[in-house]
Amino acid sequence: MGMREAEQERPTLALQLRDFALRQEGVLVAIMIVSVIVLSITSNNFLTTDNLLNQARLLTEVGLIALPMTYIIITGGIDLSVGSILGFSAVMLGWLWQEQGWPLEVAVVACIAIGTLSGLLNGLFIVYVKVPPIIMTLATLALYRGLAYGISQARSARGYPDWFFRFGAGDFLGLPTQIWFLIVGAIFSGILLARTPFGRGLYAIGNNVTGARFAGIPVDRYLLFIYTFAGFMSGLAAFIFTSRVSTTRADSGTGLELDVIAAVVLGGTSIMGGTGTITGTMLGLVLIQLLKNGLSLSGVKGDATIVVIGVVLIFAILANNFIQKRLQRA
């Protein structure tokens, strides 16, 4: 490469770095760096390898569901039922295996299939019956949780074989096994959103659903897919969660939808639709988990931790809005 060509590329790289710094992802990276420095000073156990690997285990279920939730919120929708789908799917896994005598491998497949069908039901009513997403998923939040309690009868399933725990408590190539599911899912979801007509279609739907229909985008098909995808990932997360905690309970996943939505919104996905990235969601997910863990190790109690995370969420959103307004005026 000649000197002239190198000089021409330097401004391009500088502009790319500036653009990244001025996006929500850049704000999150800056907040994350400051948080890691402060938390590592307040607790000697924070930056240890064992602690960080353990946090990777804990964030996987939320991360898996946050991927399709990013798609859903980009379109201007919401899914409040994902935590209940996780609990329902987990209960069905244990019930089919212990009470019905199904082979555990088949019960695992059924668990993921039940989650997928639960998401499909959400999508069918949202797309074809025209029930608003917040109303439909609020209803199924109660429905799936009620089914979980009714089927389990407040009993938990235990005594899984050793091979089952490899997915939630084992390691592969030096990392927790379940983190590989999240890595593959994030890469797949990120490419699908950023590099395909499907991803561009989701942004178009979030910006103007009527315009997207006139542009020939199969809006109904796309919406049906993303809600079904959310159900699939909730079922997969139910399997991994059960493998990690070694038992199934009807209250599994309670409140999980709030953690998922917080990670997605903190990552820069607009609740009004039309903007968002998988990279931002993953950064938001990691930042929330680091704050939860670091504050806990520093002696901060649970309620105060929620307050701190809320303040960080508000600050990140305000900072991003301020930067975007300055850029629009420039």
SERO-4910 file (N, C-alpha, C, O; in steps of 0.05 Angstrom, whole numbers):
BEGIN
 pado doro    nc1    nc2    nc3   cac1   cac2   cac3    cc1    cc2    cc3    oc1    oc2    oc3
  Met    A     17    -24      0      0      0      0     18     25      0     36     27     16
  Gly    A     13     44    -18     28     68    -20     22     88      2      2     85     16
  Met    A     40    108      4     36    128     25     10    144     20     -4    151     39
  Arg    A      4    150     -6    -20    166    -12    -45    150     -4    -64    162      6
  Glu    A    -45    124    -10    -69    108     -4    -73    106     26    -95    107     36
  Ala    A    -50    104     41    -52    103     70    -64    128     81    -80    128    100
  Glu    A    -55    151     70    -65    177     80    -95    180     74   -110    192     90
  Gln    A   -104    168     52   -132    170     45   -149    153     64   -173    159     69
  Glu    A   -137    131     75   -153    113     92   -154    123    121   -173    116    135
  Arg    A   -135    139    129   -135    149    157   -160    164    164   -171    159    185
  Pro    A   -169    184    148   -193    198    155   -217    179    157   -235    183    173
  Thr    A   -218    159    139   -240    140    140   -241    125    166   -262    122    178
  Leu    A   -218    115    176   -217    101    201   -224    120    224   -238    112    243
  Ala    A   -214    144    222   -220    164    244   -250    170    245   -262    172    266
  Leu    A   -262    172    221   -291    177    221   -307    153    232   -327    156    246
  Gln    A   -297    129    226   -311    105    236   -309    104    267   -328     98    280
  Leu    A   -285    110    277   -282    110    306   -299    132    319   -311    128    340
  Arg    A   -301    155    306   -317    177    317   -347    169    316   -361    174    335
  Asp    A   -356    157    294   -384    149    292   -391    128    313   -412    129    325
  Phe    A   -372    109    318   -377     89    339   -379    102    366   -396     95    382
  Ala    A   -361    121    372   -361    134    398   -386    150    403   -394    154    426
  Leu    A   -398    160    381   -422    177    384   -448    161    382   -470    172    384
  Arg    A   -446    134    379   -469    117    380   -474    107    408   -456    110    425
  Gln    A   -497     94    412   -503     83    438   -482     62    446   -475     60    470
  Glu    A   -472     47    427   -451     27    433   -426     40    445   -415     29    464
  Gly    A   -419     63    434   -395     76    444   -399     87    472   -382     85    489
  Val    A   -423     97    477   -430    106    504   -429     83    524   -418     86    546
  Leu    A   -439     60    516   -439     37    534   -411     27    539   -405     19    562
  Val    A   -394     27    519   -366     18    523   -353     36    543   -338     27    560
  Ala    A   -357     63    541   -345     82    559   -355     77    588   -340     77    607
  Ile    A   -382     73    591   -393     68    617   -382     42    628   -376     40    652
  Met    A   -379     21    611   -369     -5    619   -341     -3    629   -334    -15    650
  Ile    A   -324     12    615   -296     15    624   -294     29    651   -280     19    669
  Val    A   -310     50    655   -310     64    681   -320     46    703   -309     45    725
  Ser    A   -342     31    696   -354     13    716   -334     -9    725   -331    -15    748
  Val    A   -320    -21    705   -301    -42    711   -278    -32    729   -270    -45    748
  Ile    A   -269     -8    723   -247      4    739   -256      9    767   -242      1    786
  Val    A   -280     21    771   -290     27    797   -295      1    813   -288     -1    836
  Leu    A   -309    -18    800   -317    -42    814   -293    -60    821   -293    -73    841
  Ser    A   -272    -59    804   -248    -75    810   -233    -63    833   -218    -77    847
  Ile    A   -236    -37    837   -223    -24    860   -237    -31    886   -225    -35    907
  Thr    A   -264    -31    885   -280    -36    909   -281    -65    917   -288    -72    940
  Ser    A   -275    -84    898   -275   -112    905   -252   -127    891   -250   -125    867
  Asn    A   -236   -141    907   -214   -156    896   -223   -181    880   -207   -191    864
  Asn    A   -247   -190    885   -257   -214    872   -270   -209    845   -278   -228    831
  Phe    A   -274   -184    838   -290   -177    815   -277   -186    789   -289   -199    772
  Leu    A   -251   -180    785   -238   -185    759   -223   -212    759   -204   -216    744
  Thr    A   -232   -231    775   -220   -257    774   -232   -274    752   -255   -269    744
  Thr    A   -217   -292    742   -227   -309    720   -252   -325    728   -271   -327    713
  Asp    A   -251   -337    751   -274   -353    761   -299   -337    762   -321   -346    755
  Asn    A   -297   -313    772   -321   -296    775   -332   -288    748   -356   -289    744
  Leu    A   -315   -280    730   -324   -271    703   -337   -295    688   -357   -291    674
  Leu    A   -325   -319    690   -337   -342    677   -364   -349    689   -382   -357    675
  Asn    A   -366   -346    715   -392   -351    729   -413   -331    720   -436   -339    716
  Gln    A   -405   -306    716   -425   -286    706   -433   -292    677   -456   -287    670
  Ala    A   -415   -304    662   -423   -312    635   -445   -333    636   -463   -333    619
  Arg    A   -443   -352    655   -464   -372    658   -491   -359    665   -511   -366    654
  Leu    A   -490   -339    682   -515   -327    693   -529   -310    672   -553   -307    673
  Leu    A   -514   -298    653   -527   -280    634   -537   -294    609   -550   -281    593
  Thr    A   -531   -319    606   -537   -333    581   -567   -334    575   -575   -328    552
  Glu    A   -584   -341    594   -612   -344    589   -624   -317    581   -640   -315    561
  Val    A   -617   -296    595   -627   -269    588   -617   -261    560   -632   -250    544
  Gly    A   -591   -268    555   -580   -260    529   -593   -274    505   -598   -262    485
  Leu    A   -599   -300    508   -612   -315    487   -639   -302    479   -645   -299    456
  Ile    A   -654   -295    500   -681   -283    495   -679   -254    485   -696   -245    471
  Ala    A   -657   -241    493   -654   -213    485   -649   -210    455   -655   -189    443
  Leu    A   -639   -231    442   -634   -230    413   -660   -227    398   -662   -207    382
  Pro    A   -680   -244    401   -705   -239    387   -721   -215    397   -736   -203    382
  Met    A   -717   -209    423   -730   -185    434   -720   -160    420   -736   -140    416
  Thr    A   -695   -160    412   -685   -137    396   -700   -134    370   -708   -112    363
  Tyr    A   -705   -156    357   -721   -156    332   -749   -145    337   -758   -128    322
  Ile    A   -761   -155    358   -789   -147    364   -791   -118    371   -809   -104    361
  Ile    A   -773   -107    387   -775    -79    394   -767    -61    371   -778    -39    369
  Ile    A   -750    -70    353   -744    -55    329   -769    -50    313   -772    -29    300
  Thr    A   -786    -70    312   -811    -68    296   -833    -52    311   -855    -47    301
  Gly    A   -826    -43    336   -846    -28    351   -863    -45    369   -883    -36    380
  Gly    A   -857    -71    371   -872    -89    387   -860    -94    414   -840    -81    422
  Ile    A   -871   -113    429   -860   -121    455   -870   -149    461   -891   -158    451
  Asp    A   -855   -164    477   -863   -191    485   -858   -193    515   -836   -197    524
  Leu    A   -880   -192    530   -878   -194    559   -881   -222    569   -879   -227    594
  Ser    A   -885   -241    551   -890   -269    560   -865   -287    560   -868   -310    567
  Val    A   -842   -276    553   -819   -294    549   -810   -308    575   -802   -331    575
  Gly    A   -812   -294    598   -806   -306    623   -825   -329    630   -817   -350    641
  Ser    A   -851   -325    624   -870   -346    629   -867   -369    610   -871   -392    618
  Ile    A   -859   -364    586   -854   -385    567   -831   -402    577   -831   -427    575
  Leu    A   -810   -389    587   -787   -404    599   -797   -422    621   -790   -445    622
  Gly    A   -812   -411    640   -822   -427    662   -840   -450    653   -837   -472    664
  Phe    A   -858   -445    635   -876   -465    625   -860   -487    610   -865   -511    615
  Ser    A   -841   -479    593   -825   -499    579   -809   -516    598   -806   -540    594
  Ala    A   -797   -503    618   -781   -518    638   -798   -538    653   -789   -561    657
  Val    A   -821   -530    661   -839   -548    676   -847   -572    658   -848   -595    667
  Met    A   -853   -566    633   -860   -588    614   -837   -607    610   -842   -632    608
  Leu    A   -812   -597    610   -789   -615    607   -789   -635    630   -787   -659    626
  Gly    A   -790   -625    655   -790   -642    678   -814   -660    680   -812   -683    688
  Trp    A   -838   -650    674   -863   -665    676   -863   -688    655   -871   -711    662
  Leu    A   -855   -683    631   -855   -703    610   -835   -725    617   -839   -749    611
  Trp    A   -812   -717    629   -791   -737    636   -799   -754    660   -798   -778    659
  Gln    A   -806   -740    682   -811   -755    707   -839   -766    709   -843   -789    717
  Glu    A   -859   -751    701   -887   -760    705   -897   -777    682   -913   -796    686
  Gln    A   -888   -771    657   -898   -786    634   -879   -807    624   -886   -822    606
  Gly    A   -855   -808    635   -836   -828    627   -823   -825    600   -813   -845    589
  Trp    A   -822   -800    590   -809   -796    564   -779   -797    568   -769   -790    589
  Pro    A   -764   -807    547   -735   -804    549   -727   -775    552   -739   -757    540
  Leu    A   -707   -770    568   -699   -742    573   -692   -727    548   -698   -703    545
  Glu    A   -678   -741    529   -671   -727    504   -696   -718    489   -696   -696    478
  Val    A   -717   -734    489   -741   -727    475   -755   -704    491   -767   -686    478
  Ala    A   -754   -705    517   -766   -684    533   -753   -657    529   -766   -636    529
  Val    A   -726   -657    524   -712   -633    518   -721   -621    492   -726   -597    489
  Val    A   -724   -638    471   -734   -629    445   -762   -618    448   -769   -598    437
  Ala    A   -779   -632    464   -806   -623    469   -807   -596    483   -823   -579    477
  Cys    A   -788   -592    502   -786   -566    516   -782   -543    497   -795   -523    499
  Ile    A   -763   -547    479   -757   -525    459   -781   -522    440   -787   -500    432
  Ala    A   -793   -545    432   -816   -543    414   -840   -529    427   -854   -514    414
  Ile    A   -844   -534    453   -866   -521    467   -862   -491    469   -880   -476    466
  Gly    A   -837   -483    474   -831   -455    474   -836   -442    447   -847   -420    445
  Thr    A   -828   -456    426   -832   -446    398   -862   -443    392   -870   -423    381
  Leu    A   -878   -463    399   -907   -462    395   -920   -440    411   -939   -427    402
  Ser    A   -909   -435    435   -920   -413    451   -915   -386    438   -933   -369    438
  Gly    A   -891   -383    427   -885   -358    413   -902   -356    387   -911   -334    380
  Leu    A   -906   -378    374   -922   -378    350   -951   -370    356   -963   -355    340
  Leu    A   -962   -379    378   -989   -371    386   -990   -341    390  -1009   -328    381
  Asn    A   -970   -329    403   -969   -300    405   -970   -287    378   -985   -268    373
  Gly    A   -953   -296    360   -951   -285    334   -976   -287    318   -984   -268    304
  Leu    A   -990   -309    319  -1015   -313    304  -1036   -293    313  -1050   -282    296
  Phe    A  -1039   -289    338  -1059   -270    348  -1051   -242    342  -1068   -225    335
  Ile    A  -1026   -235    344  -1017   -208    338  -1020   -202    309  -1028   -180    301
  Val    A  -1012   -221    291  -1012   -216    262  -1040   -218    250  -1048   -200    235
  Tyr    A  -1055   -239    257  -1080   -244    242  -1105   -235    257  -1125   -228    244
  Val    A  -1104   -235    284  -1127   -225    299  -1124   -196    306  -1143   -183    315
  Lys    A  -1099   -185    301  -1093   -157    306  -1095   -149    335  -1102   -126    341
  Val    A  -1088   -167    353  -1087   -160    381  -1060   -145    385  -1040   -155    377
  Pro    A  -1061   -122    398  -1036   -107    403  -1016   -124    418  -1024   -139    437
  Pro    A   -990   -123    411   -970   -141    424   -970   -139    454   -967   -160    467
  Ile    A   -972   -115    465   -971   -112    494   -994   -126    508   -991   -137    529
  Ile    A  -1018   -125    495  -1042   -138    507  -1040   -168    504  -1045   -183    523
  Met    A  -1032   -177    480  -1030   -206    475  -1010   -219    493  -1015   -240    505
  Thr    A   -986   -208    495   -965   -221    510   -969   -217    540   -959   -233    556
  Leu    A   -984   -197    548   -991   -194    577  -1011   -216    584  -1009   -227    606
  Ala    A  -1029   -222    566  -1048   -244    571  -1034   -271    572  -1040   -287    589
  Thr    A  -1016   -276    553  -1002   -302    553   -981   -304    575   -974   -326    584
  Leu    A   -972   -281    585   -955   -281    609   -970   -296    632   -959   -313    645
  Ala    A   -995   -288    636  -1011   -300    657  -1019   -329    649  -1018   -347    666
  Leu    A  -1025   -333    624  -1034   -360    614  -1012   -381    618  -1017   -401    630
  Tyr    A   -988   -375    608   -967   -395    609   -957   -399    637   -950   -422    645
  Arg    A   -957   -378    654   -949   -382    682   -970   -398    697   -963   -415    713
  Gly    A   -995   -393    690  -1016   -410    703  -1015   -439    695  -1018   -456    712
  Leu    A  -1009   -444    670  -1005   -472    661   -982   -485    675   -983   -508    682
  Ala    A   -960   -470    679   -937   -481    693   -944   -489    721   -936   -510    730
  Tyr    A   -958   -472    735   -966   -478    763   -986   -501    763   -984   -519    780
  Gly    A  -1005   -501    744  -1025   -522    744  -1014   -549    738  -1022   -569    751
  Ile    A   -995   -551    719   -984   -577    712   -964   -587    733   -964   -611    739
  Ser    A   -949   -569    744   -929   -578    764   -941   -584    791   -930   -599    806
  Gln    A   -964   -571    797   -976   -575    823   -957   -568    846   -956   -581    867
  Ala    A   -941   -547    841   -921   -538    861   -899   -558    867   -884   -555    886
  Arg    A   -897   -579    850   -875   -598    854   -852   -592    834   -857   -582    812
  Ser    A   -828   -598    842   -805   -593    825   -794   -620    815   -795   -640    830
  Ala    A   -782   -620    792   -770   -645    781   -740   -644    786   -727   -624    780
  Arg    A   -729   -665    797   -701   -667    804   -689   -693    795   -703   -710    783
  Gly    A   -664   -697    800   -651   -723    795   -643   -728    766   -643   -751    757
  Tyr    A   -636   -706    752   -628   -710    724   -601   -724    723   -585   -722    741
  Pro    A   -596   -738    701   -570   -752    697   -547   -733    693   -551   -709    687
  Asp    A   -523   -742    696   -499   -725    695   -496   -711    668   -488   -688    667
  Trp    A   -502   -725    646   -498   -713    620   -515   -688    616   -507   -670    601
  Phe    A   -537   -687    629   -556   -664    626   -543   -638    636   -549   -617    626
  Phe    A   -526   -640    657   -515   -616    669   -492   -604    653   -482   -582    659
  Arg    A   -482   -619    632   -460   -608    616   -468   -582    602   -451   -565    597
  Phe    A   -494   -579    596   -503   -556    580   -505   -531    597   -503   -509    587
  Gly    A   -511   -534    623   -514   -511    640   -493   -507    661   -490   -486    673
  Ala    A   -477   -528    667   -457   -527    687   -429   -537    678   -410   -537    693
  Gly    A   -428   -545    652   -403   -555    642   -386   -534    627   -394   -510    626
  Asp    A   -364   -542    617   -346   -524    602   -338   -537    575   -337   -561    573
  Phe    A   -333   -519    556   -324   -528    529   -304   -508    519   -310   -485    516
  Leu    A   -280   -518    513   -258   -502    503   -252   -478    522   -246   -456    513
  Gly    A   -254   -484    548   -246   -464    568   -268   -444    575   -263   -427    592
  Leu    A   -291   -446    563   -313   -428    569   -337   -444    577   -340   -467    570
  Pro    A   -356   -431    593   -380   -445    600   -395   -455    575   -396   -440    555
  Thr    A   -405   -479    575   -418   -490    551   -440   -473    540   -442   -469    516
  Gln    A   -456   -462    558   -480   -446    548   -472   -420    535   -487   -410    518
  Ile    A   -448   -410    541   -440   -385    528   -436   -388    498   -438   -370    483
  Trp    A   -429   -413    490   -426   -419    462   -452   -417    447   -453   -408    424
  Phe    A   -474   -425    460   -500   -421    449   -506   -391    444   -517   -384    423
  Leu    A   -499   -375    464   -503   -346    461   -486   -334    440   -495   -317    424
  Ile    A   -461   -342    438   -443   -331    418   -453   -338    390   -454   -320    372
  Val    A   -460   -363    385   -471   -371    359   -497   -356    353   -500   -346    330
  Gly    A   -514   -354    373   -540   -340    369   -536   -311    363   -550   -300    346
  Ala    A   -517   -298    377   -512   -269    372   -500   -264    344   -508   -245    331
  Ile    A   -482   -281    336   -470   -278    309   -491   -282    287   -494   -266    269
  Phe    A   -507   -303    290   -529   -308    271   -549   -285    270   -556   -275    249
  Ser    A   -558   -277    294   -578   -255    295   -567   -229    285   -581   -214    272
  Gly    A   -541   -223    291   -529   -198    283   -527   -197    252   -533   -177    240
  Ile    A   -518   -219    240   -515   -220    211   -543   -217    198   -546   -203    178
  Leu    A   -562   -232    209   -589   -231    198   -601   -203    199   -615   -195    180
  Leu    A   -595   -188    220   -607   -161    223   -592   -141    206   -604   -123    194
  Ala    A   -565   -143    205   -549   -122    193   -543   -126    163   -537   -107    149
  Arg    A   -545   -151    154   -534   -157    127   -555   -170    108   -547   -179     87
  Thr    A   -580   -171    116   -599   -185     99   -624   -168     94   -629   -149    109
  Pro    A   -639   -174     73   -664   -159     68   -684   -163     91   -700   -145     97
  Phe    A   -683   -185    105   -700   -189    128   -695   -168    149   -713   -156    160
  Gly    A   -669   -163    155   -663   -143    175   -672   -115    166   -683   -100    183
  Arg    A   -667   -108    141   -676    -82    131   -706    -80    133   -717    -58    137
  Gly    A   -719   -102    128   -749   -102    130   -758    -97    158   -778    -83    162
  Leu    A   -744   -107    178   -752   -102    206   -749    -72    213   -767    -61    226
  Tyr    A   -728    -60    204   -725    -31    208   -747    -15    194   -758      4    205
  Ala    A   -754    -24    170   -775    -10    155   -802    -13    169   -817      7    171
  Ile    A   -807    -36    180   -832    -40    195   -833    -22    219   -854    -10    225
  Gly    A   -811    -20    233   -810     -3    257   -813     26    251   -824     41    267
  Asn    A   -803     35    228   -805     63    221   -833     70    210   -844     92    216
  Asn    A   -844     52    194   -871     58    181   -882     32    170   -874     23    149
  Val    A   -899     19    186   -909     -7    178   -926     -6    152   -925    -24    136
  Thr    A   -941     16    149   -957     19    125   -939     22    100   -944     10     80
  Gly    A   -918     39    103   -899     42     82   -885     17     75   -879     11     52
  Ala    A   -879      1     95   -866    -25     91   -884    -44     74   -874    -58     57
  Arg    A   -909    -43     80   -928    -60     64   -929    -51     35   -928    -68     17
  Phe    A   -930    -25     31   -931    -14      3   -905    -20    -11   -904    -22    -36
  Ala    A   -883    -23      4   -857    -28     -8   -854    -58    -15   -833    -66    -26
  Gly    A   -874    -74     -9   -873   -102    -16   -860   -120      5   -855   -143     -1
  Ile    A   -855   -109     29   -843   -125     50   -865   -143     62   -887   -133     69
  Pro    A   -860   -169     65   -880   -188     76   -882   -184    107   -872   -200    122
  Val    A   -895   -162    115   -896   -154    143   -907   -176    161   -895   -183    181
  Asp    A   -929   -188    153   -941   -209    170   -923   -233    174   -921   -244    196
  Arg    A   -909   -241    153   -891   -263    155   -867   -257    173   -859   -274    189
  Tyr    A   -857   -233    171   -834   -225    187   -842   -224    217   -828   -234    234
  Leu    A   -866   -212    223   -875   -210    250   -880   -238    262   -873   -243    285
  Leu    A   -892   -255    247   -897   -282    256   -871   -296    263   -870   -311    282
  Phe    A   -851   -292    246   -825   -305    250   -812   -295    276   -802   -312    291
  Ile    A   -812   -269    281   -797   -259    304   -810   -267    331   -796   -271    350
  Tyr    A   -837   -268    331   -849   -277    356   -846   -307    361   -842   -316    383
  Thr    A   -846   -322    339   -840   -351    341   -811   -355    349   -805   -373    365
  Phe    A   -793   -339    338   -765   -340    345   -761   -334    375   -744   -347    388
  Ala    A   -776   -315    386   -775   -309    414   -783   -333    431   -771   -339    451
  Gly    A   -804   -347    422   -812   -371    436   -791   -393    434   -787   -407    454
  Phe    A   -779   -397    411   -758   -417    408   -735   -411    427   -725   -429    441
  Met    A   -726   -386    428   -703   -380    445   -711   -382    475   -694   -388    492
  Ser    A   -736   -376    482   -745   -380    509   -745   -410    517   -737   -417    539
  Gly    A   -753   -427    498   -752   -456    503   -723   -465    506   -718   -482    523
  Leu    A   -705   -456    489   -677   -463    491   -666   -453    518   -651   -468    531
  Ala    A   -673   -429    525   -663   -418    551   -674   -434    574   -661   -437    595
  Ala    A   -699   -445    572   -711   -461    593   -694   -487    597   -689   -495    619
  Phe    A   -686   -499    575   -669   -523    576   -642   -516    590   -634   -531    608
  Ile    A   -629   -495    582   -603   -488    593   -606   -480    623   -590   -487    640
  Phe    A   -628   -465    629   -633   -457    657   -637   -481    675   -625   -483    696
  Thr    A   -653   -501    665   -658   -525    681   -632   -541    685   -627   -551    706
  Ser    A   -615   -542    664   -590   -555    666   -571   -542    686   -556   -555    700
  Arg    A   -573   -515    688   -556   -500    706   -565   -503    735   -548   -506    753
  Val    A   -591   -501    740   -600   -501    768   -608   -528    778   -613   -532    802
  Ser    A   -609   -548    760   -613   -577    766   -641   -583    776   -646   -605    786
  Thr    A   -660   -565    772   -688   -571    780   -707   -554    764   -699   -533    753
  Thr    A   -732   -562    762   -752   -546    748   -773   -538    768   -783   -554    784
  Arg    A   -780   -512    767   -800   -500    784   -818   -482    768   -810   -471    748
  Ala    A   -843   -480    776   -863   -464    761   -856   -435    761   -865   -420    743
  Asp    A   -841   -425    780   -835   -397    781   -809   -390    767   -799   -367    768
  Ser    A   -797   -409    752   -773   -404    737   -778   -382    716   -799   -383    703
  Gly    A   -760   -363    714   -762   -342    695   -780   -319    703   -785   -301    686
  Thr    A   -790   -319    727   -807   -296    736   -792   -270    736   -770   -268    747
  Gly    A   -802   -250    722   -789   -224    720   -767   -223    699   -755   -202    696
  Leu    A   -762   -245    686   -740   -246    666   -745   -226    643   -726   -215    633
  Glu    A   -770   -222    636   -776   -205    613   -766   -176    619   -759   -162    600
  Leu    A   -766   -168    644   -757   -141    650   -727   -138    646   -718   -118    636
  Asp    A   -712   -159    654   -683   -159    649   -677   -158    619   -658   -145    610
  Val    A   -692   -174    604   -688   -175    575   -693   -148    562   -677   -138    547
  Ile    A   -716   -136    569   -723   -110    557   -703    -89    565   -695    -72    549
  Ala    A   -694    -90    591   -674    -70    600   -648    -72    584   -637    -51    576
  Ala    A   -639    -97    579   -614   -100    563   -618    -90    535   -599    -77    524
  Val    A   -641    -95    523   -645    -86    495   -647    -56    493   -634    -44    476
  Val    A   -662    -44    512   -665    -15    511   -639     -1    518   -632     19    506
  Leu    A   -625    -11    538   -599      0    545   -579     -1    522   -562     16    519
  Gly    A   -582    -22    505   -565    -25    482   -572     -6    459   -558     -7    438
  Gly    A   -592     11    462   -597     31    442   -621     25    424   -626     41    406
  Thr    A   -635      3    429   -659     -3    412   -682     15    422   -689     14    446
  Ser    A   -693     30    404   -715     49    411   -740     34    416   -748     17    400
  Ile    A   -753     39    439   -778     26    446   -800     35    426   -821     22    424
  Met    A   -795     56    411   -814     65    391   -810     51    364   -827     54    346
  Gly    A   -788     36    362   -783     21    338   -765     36    318   -762     60    320
  Gly    A   -754     20    299   -739     32    277   -709     33    281   -694     37    261
  Thr    A   -699     30    305   -670     31    310   -662      9    330   -678      0    347
  Gly    A   -637      0    327   -627    -20    346   -607    -38    333   -607    -42    308
  Thr    A   -589    -50    349   -569    -69    338   -565    -92    358   -570    -88    382
  Ile    A   -556   -115    348   -550   -137    366   -525   -131    382   -523   -139    406
  Thr    A   -506   -117    371   -482   -109    386   -489    -92    410   -479    -97    432
  Gly    A   -507    -73    406   -516    -56    429   -529    -73    450   -525    -69    474
  Thr    A   -546    -91    442   -560   -109    461   -541   -125    477   -544   -127    502
  Met    A   -520   -136    464   -501   -152    479   -485   -135    498   -478   -144    521
  Leu    A   -478   -111    490   -464    -93    509   -481    -85    532   -472    -85    555
  Gly    A   -507    -80    527   -525    -74    549   -528    -97    568   -529    -94    593
  Leu    A   -529   -121    557   -532   -146    573   -507   -149    591   -510   -153    615
  Val    A   -484   -147    580   -459   -150    595   -456   -129    617   -448   -134    639
  Leu    A   -463   -104    610   -461    -82    629   -479    -86    653   -471    -82    676
  Ile    A   -504    -94    648   -522    -99    670   -512   -122    688   -514   -119    713
  Gln    A   -502   -143    676   -493   -166    693   -468   -158    709   -465   -166    732
  Leu    A   -450   -142    696   -426   -133    711   -434   -116    734   -422   -118    756
  Leu    A   -453    -98    730   -462    -81    752   -475    -97    775   -469    -92    798
  Lys    A   -492   -115    767   -505   -132    788   -484   -147    805   -485   -147    829
  Asn    A   -465   -159    791   -444   -175    805   -425   -157    820   -420   -163    844
  Gly    A   -415   -136    808   -395   -119    821   -407   -105    845   -393   -103    866
  Leu    A   -431    -95    843   -444    -82    866   -449   -102    889   -446    -95    912
  Ser    A   -457   -126    882   -461   -147    902   -435   -153    917   -435   -156    941
  Leu    A   -414   -156    902   -388   -162    914   -378   -139    931   -363   -143    950
  Ser    A   -386   -115    924   -378    -91    939   -395    -86    964   -390    -67    979
  Gly    A   -415   -104    968   -431   -101    992   -457    -85    988   -471    -80   1008
  Val    A   -463    -78    964   -488    -63    959   -511    -82    958   -510   -103    945
  Lys    A   -533    -76    973   -556    -94    975   -573    -93    949   -570    -75    933
  Gly    A   -590   -113    947   -606   -117    923   -622    -93    913   -621    -86    890
  Asp    A   -636    -80    932   -652    -57    924   -635    -34    914   -642    -21    894
  Ala    A   -613    -29    926   -595     -8    917   -583    -15    890   -578      3    874
  Thr    A   -578    -40    885   -568    -48    859   -587    -41    837   -579    -32    816
  Ile    A   -613    -46    841   -634    -40    822   -634    -10    816   -637     -1    793
  Val    A   -631      6    837   -630     35    834   -606     44    817   -609     61    799
  Val    A   -583     33    823   -559     40    807   -562     32    778   -556     48    760
  Ile    A   -572      9    772   -577      0    744   -597     18    731   -593     25    707
  Gly    A   -617     26    745   -637     45    734   -624     72    727   -630     83    706
  Val    A   -607     82    745   -594    107    740   -575    105    715   -575    123    698
  Val    A   -561     83    713   -543     78    690   -560     77    664   -552     88    644
  Leu    A   -583     63    665   -600     61    642   -609     89    633   -608     95    609
  Ile    A   -619    105    652   -628    132    645   -606    149    635   -609    163    615
  Phe    A   -582    147    648   -559    163    638   -551    156    610   -545    174    594
  Ala    A   -550    130    604   -541    121    578   -561    131    556   -552    140    535
  Ile    A   -587    130    562   -607    139    543   -605    169    539   -606    178    516
  Leu    A   -602    184    561   -600    213    559   -575    221    544   -575    240    527
  Ala    A   -553    208    550   -528    214    536   -530    209    506   -521    225    490
  Asn    A   -542    187    499   -545    181    470   -564    201    457   -558    210    434
  Asn    A   -586    208    470   -604    228    458   -590    255    455   -594    269    435
  Phe    A   -574    263    475   -560    288    473   -540    289    450   -538    308    435
  Ile    A   -525    266    447   -506    264    425   -520    265    398   -510    279    379
  Gln    A   -542    251    395   -556    250    370   -567    278    362   -567    286    339
  Lys    A   -577    293    382   -587    319    376   -565    338    368   -569    355    350
  Arg    A   -542    336    381   -519    352    373   -510    346    344   -503    364    329
  Leu    A   -510    320    337   -503    313    310   -522    323    289   -514    331    267
  Gln    A   -548    323    296   -568    333    277   -566    363    273   -572    373    251
  Arg    A   -558    377    294   -555    406    291   -529    414    275   -528    435    263
  Ala    A   -509    396    277   -483    402    264   -486    401    233   -466    406    219
***
